[in-house]
């Protein structure tokens, strides 16, 4: 038998429980399903992993009247309320069992470290996002809470209405649930949901899958990992620019934002455009237009005349050939105070307006706009924004509404292609630290793949020491990674010991 078949077999008994929850022998069938998960050759996990979980599957819970089957921490009593992290299935009268991760009603202990770690919540959310994207087909099949420890927050009312077949379950355990999957007739989808959630639980207990299930597990992990750090291709940004005209590429340092913008300009726009860079001294006058000093032949000294700014100049060039798209690339777009730099011209950054938008200017700037500025439809703007730079202006809501924002994240595929074994390992180790320990704010600081692109093994240490380590030390000194400073310091020590 091949490995894929063996990987599926280990979940067959549990899958039958999910789709036939109302038959007799609920407890016995769950005991069989639990046992089938462990041991070679047909199990998914090592036999020793069984000691990290205890099955509780009462025929009926006398206290609540809600049936369930839960894999719980073995330190819990054999009956009554339990605590800690659990994998649970809840049967319903007219539907397959609801599958989920649940906090015991007695609290977080002994799993408070797992449940409180940002990475656990982050991975549960990514799994649910992946399940919705892959199997939802226009409807929601999975849900995850932002913070599993918030047992004061219940399952949203909107979800209760969508999944009304589980009303009694939500009424009793809605506050303790933090990751859920509602199966439909697609058994393959349910099998992958079971595998993803169980693999997460057992990995938190320190157990990987057996060799027979390793390929299956890695494929599933690769699927939901894409929702942690999704890959964005140039073609998608080009399509978004064609649709929305105004786009900002944002992300951590070293993720290729500027490179992608310049590739767009040279490859997709055939060089028809220009690159400018914002900084703290960029003003309305330099970007939109204003009075600027000019020499006069018939007067001593200087006088002032209306002078187009970079935006007005780009609009004028684009207007020369309306059939040809023109790209204005603004690098480090949030280094300037955008609200002040744009002024009333923010009114022009609207793509879905049925009326032609224009603003009246205080001076006559000559051809082609004179005192009325508008942006030709073939003028596209792409900005780049470094999410790690906390010392610069925050893009306000009014500006954000007018741009399409695309996040660029570090990509292992790039490091595998252009890095060395040393830099690949360093990349995996550092990304894992950020995934597991970083808060949502700090997660946007994870260094990009460009810090790891050294293919020569003999130069890898120097490359990491002189490029990556200073960035991490700056994070430490600024307090950006205060919540997980020790893992970062340990990583730096590891780089220096290479």
Beta strands, then each sheet from edge to edge (+ up, - down):
strand 1: 54-56
strand 2: 69-72
strand 3: 85-92
strand 4: 95-103
strand 5: 142-144
strand 6: 177-182
strand 7: 246-251
strand 8: 273-277
strand 9: 289-295
strand 10: 302-308
strand 11: 326-331
strand 12: 359-360
strand 13: 372-373
strand 14: 379-386
strand 15: 404-408
sheet 1: 1+ 2- 3+ 4- 6+ 5-
sheet 2: 8+ 11+ 14+ 7+ 15+
sheet 3: 9+ 10-
sheet 4: 12+ 13-
end
